[in-house]
Structures are given as structure tokens and as C-alpha cells.
Amino acid sequence: MSSPYKREENESQTVDDLMIRNDDSHESEEGARTASSVRDIASRIPESLSAIGRDISRTIERAMSAKDEYVVAVKVSPEAQDKLEQLVQAGVFRSRAEAAGFLIDEGIKTQAALFSRVQQKLAEIERLRAELRGMIGEKPI
């Protein structure tokens, strides 16, 4: 009686997990090309994982060493994503995060009048809050 978990003596052939076997000679050539492609991709996996690890390490180091910088997660439109990616591909910035940070800073500069007005309104709101706190603190006569 044979067990599905044990190899029989006559099944001692070595099977290459990355090789696709076909009996038809026409399909053999295609299978060989597919197997070659799979091997090429598989051989690049360690290099890709190593690169990902380096990128993560650099990102963590930059985040930990940043004193005056803040990390903010933002959702952007597909169009904005494409524009950020173009800036990176062109070599203008090292990452989409750097490109986004630059564009945010430039937007704030461009909207200086808006932020000045917002600051004035916030000061007015704080003055009114202080006035209300003062009224609550006073005892009625």
C-alpha cells in the first residue's frame, strides 16, 4: 500500500520546480522559454527584496533623523500621483514624498494672502473665546 506522502522508489526523478514540462515538441520550445523567464524572474527576487530593505532602512533613518520635518499621510488623485512620479522619474526629486513636500511648500507661499487672513481670523476667534471665558468667570451682581 502506498502513501500519498511518500515517494515510491520508481519516482526518484528530479523535478525542477521552475521547469514546465510538455510532451508536445511544439509546446516544448514555448515551455522552455517560459521556464527561462520564470528562472530570470526568480533570480531577481533576492536583489529586489534587498533593494526594498535598503529603501525601508533609508526611509526609517530619514524619519528618525528629521528634526524639523513632519510626516503626513495624504490621499492624492491619480493625476497628482502621476505628476509626482514624473518629477521623481525626471530626477528632480528622490521620492514622491519629497516632490509632494516641495509642492505643498510652494502652494503655501502662493496662498500667503489666504494664510494671513486665516491667521487674523484665528486671533479674533481666540480673543472671543477669552472674552467668553472671562464672562463665565465673573459673578452676576
HELIX and SHEET records of a PDB file:
HELIX    1   1 GLU A    9  GLU A   11  5                                   3    
HELIX    2   2 SER A   25  SER A   65  1                                  41    
HELIX    3   3 PRO A   78  GLN A   89  1                                  12    
HELIX    4   4 ARG A   96  THR A  110  1                                  15    
HELIX    5   5 ALA A  112  GLY A  137  1                                  26    
END                                                                             
